[in-house]
Amino acid sequence: MANDLTIHLVDDEESLRRSLTFLLVSAGFAVRAHSCAKAFLELLPLSGRTCLVTDLCMPDIDGIELLRRLRRLNPAVPAIVITGQGGIAAAVQAMKAGASDFLEKPLKEAALISAIKAAMEHGRIDRPSTDCEHVAARLRQLTERERQVLTGVLEGLQNKMIAYHLGISARTVEVHRANVMAKMGARNLAELMRMTIAIDVTAQPLEPANTSPANVWPAYI
């Protein structure tokens, strides 16, 4: 990775800031560490090639609010959220706020470096408008049940909760979820979120027309 990239690391835990700074510097990155979101926000707007790596749970301004403010002040800066208290719901919330990726602690060095490289590459490419058409075409390949499972995933629900609402087994949800990932061509949840956010899937009528009203899950197969 070129030395002109600066990683801004935001985490209120000093020991983690030090260990991640050492890791990133050893990997060839320039790093600026911040103990709170406010300290980072005071630097905006940033110039040059930059990437934000921020903790999710922090006092005063948490990672989600930090992302929202970043999008208003410096929207071109890619951001990666890290957390020790994560889950699907937190990942969905982070992606909707503009995160490029979501990683759970303890962090693996390879995963973090890969996420940074992917975030920078994703931000560098100007995606053609036809990408949205491709995503929409992939969505149309999903079965009715797969679209229902996708809706549950986008709402941050665990497989067991999706299964409960749909009246099917958790194992069946896992199968449908795997089919969704394959048909959408998504390698992970972050990529799936980027696709769906790009065409605002949450605003699409994913529920079948003959089921219960919007946002109410059918309880039958």
Secondary structure, 3 states (H helix, E strand, C coil): CCCCEEEEEECCCHHHHHHHHHHHHHCCCEEEEECCHHHHHCCCCCCCEEEEEEECCCCCCCHHHHHHHHHHHCCCCCEEEEECCCCHHHHHHHHHCCCCEEEECCCCHHHHHHHHHHHHHHHHCCCCCHHHHHHHHHHHCCCHHHHHHHHHHHCCCCHHHHHHHHCCCHHHHHHHHHHHHHHHCCCCHHHHHHHHHHCCHHHCCCCCCCCCCCCCCCCCC
